[in-house]
């Protein structure tokens, strides 16, 4: 859609929070990854949404981030609340169920919701499970997970060396073979008399892209088979890694996590976007991008606030700016 439409809807719609919760249940994802999944899928196949302006108008659009003709809508990966449109706030956001099914976000009617059990997980989903307790596709990783990539690769490789069943291909197109634990031994790194930090000796690790590499980076060579398309046995991984690196926020009866105080975020937003901290609509910026800016501005906030907290802070600053403009 190239403009906001004012209309009554006859389709079946899900409130935004309920839509996120259902996608999370269906995929076995945490909510923050489910939000990102919705937007990623909607970019390929738009999902209709509608809500209400502060004046009570019913408005609709497609959930694919866009910016044309002077307006921007960005229902981004962390949007639990309303998106922004031409300086206005849209409330009561709902998504079309039929479009969510067509975008492969929910199952077709008659099929149960819930993740499909698979015996083998690709390395990237195994790493995600180690980090966040769920097998999450790379495109659905959120900022906090990327920070744990190196640690998850190390833990995954250690698990394989200690007996976690793994398999892969020695080159693309080859048949799948079991990966011997011995192929990941530290002595498979040929250092060629190059200097080695005794505190951090180079080790063989399974990368999230399903290949083998050396960590920390070292000019030496891995002398084992060039494994690719690496997968691990999911049930065994669950047994040996029961606790994720990142603890999920405890759920409340309303379904939302514990909400951190927003005042510190709002103060930083005011410094970044004076005077009220209202983030401009053009160019559209996601909450992930804004959180990265905040952490660069205030390193002490790193790993303290979530993208959801940023979204709520943006909503407050937008409302403050709108109120100031009417005075």
GIURHU-V960841 format. One record per backbone hydrogen bond with DSSP energy under -0.5 kcal/mol. NH is the residue of the N-H (numbers start at 1). CO is the residue of the C=O. If there is no record, write none. Layout:
nh=NH co=CO
nh=NH co=CO
This chain:
nh=5 co=60
nh=7 co=5
nh=7 co=58
nh=14 co=95
nh=16 co=93
nh=19 co=15
nh=20 co=16
nh=21 co=17
nh=22 co=18
nh=23 co=19
nh=24 co=20
nh=25 co=21
nh=26 co=22
nh=27 co=23
nh=28 co=24
nh=29 co=24
nh=33 co=30
nh=34 co=30
nh=35 co=31
nh=36 co=32
nh=37 co=33
nh=38 co=34
nh=39 co=35
nh=40 co=36
nh=41 co=37
nh=42 co=38
nh=43 co=39
nh=44 co=40
nh=44 co=41
nh=45 co=41
nh=48 co=46
nh=49 co=61
nh=50 co=94
nh=51 co=59
nh=52 co=91
nh=53 co=57
nh=54 co=89
nh=56 co=53
nh=59 co=51
nh=59 co=57
nh=60 co=5
nh=61 co=49
nh=63 co=47
nh=64 co=62
nh=66 co=73
nh=68 co=71
nh=71 co=68
nh=73 co=66
nh=76 co=74
nh=79 co=76
nh=80 co=78
nh=85 co=88
nh=88 co=85
nh=90 co=83
nh=91 co=52
nh=91 co=89
nh=94 co=50
nh=95 co=14
nh=96 co=48
nh=97 co=12
nh=100 co=96
nh=101 co=97
nh=102 co=98
nh=103 co=99
nh=104 co=101
nh=105 co=100
nh=106 co=100
nh=111 co=108
nh=115 co=25
nh=121 co=232
nh=123 co=230
nh=126 co=122
nh=127 co=123
nh=128 co=124
nh=129 co=125
nh=130 co=126
nh=131 co=127
nh=132 co=128
nh=133 co=128
nh=133 co=129
nh=134 co=128
nh=136 co=134
nh=140 co=137
nh=141 co=138
nh=145 co=142
nh=146 co=142
nh=147 co=143
nh=148 co=145
nh=149 co=146
nh=152 co=148
nh=153 co=149
nh=154 co=150
nh=155 co=151
nh=156 co=152
nh=157 co=153
nh=158 co=154
nh=159 co=155
nh=160 co=156
nh=161 co=157
nh=162 co=158
nh=163 co=160
nh=164 co=159
nh=167 co=231
nh=168 co=177
nh=169 co=228
nh=174 co=171
nh=177 co=168
nh=179 co=166
nh=180 co=178
nh=183 co=180
nh=184 co=181
nh=185 co=182
nh=188 co=185
nh=189 co=186
nh=190 co=188
nh=190 co=221
nh=191 co=189
nh=194 co=191
nh=198 co=196
nh=200 co=197
nh=203 co=215
nh=205 co=213
nh=206 co=153
nh=207 co=205
nh=207 co=211
nh=210 co=207
nh=212 co=227
nh=213 co=205
nh=215 co=203
nh=221 co=190
nh=223 co=188
nh=223 co=221
nh=227 co=225
nh=228 co=169
nh=230 co=210
nh=231 co=167
nh=232 co=121
nh=233 co=165
nh=234 co=119
nh=234 co=232
nh=237 co=233
nh=238 co=234
nh=239 co=235
nh=240 co=236
nh=241 co=237
nh=244 co=242
nh=245 co=130
nh=246 co=131
nh=247 co=245
nh=252 co=256
nh=255 co=252
nh=258 co=250
nh=260 co=258
nh=266 co=262
nh=267 co=263
nh=268 co=264
nh=269 co=265
nh=270 co=266
nh=271 co=267
nh=272 co=268
nh=273 co=269
nh=277 co=273
nh=278 co=273
nh=279 co=277
nh=290 co=286
nh=291 co=287
nh=292 co=288
nh=293 co=289
nh=294 co=290
nh=295 co=291
nh=296 co=292
nh=297 co=293
nh=298 co=294
nh=301 co=298
nh=302 co=299
nh=304 co=301
nh=305 co=301
nh=310 co=306
nh=311 co=307
nh=312 co=308
nh=313 co=309
nh=314 co=310
nh=315 co=311
nh=316 co=312
nh=317 co=313
nh=318 co=314
nh=319 co=315
nh=320 co=316
nh=321 co=317
nh=322 co=318
nh=323 co=319
nh=324 co=320
nh=325 co=321
nh=326 co=322
nh=326 co=323
nh=327 co=324
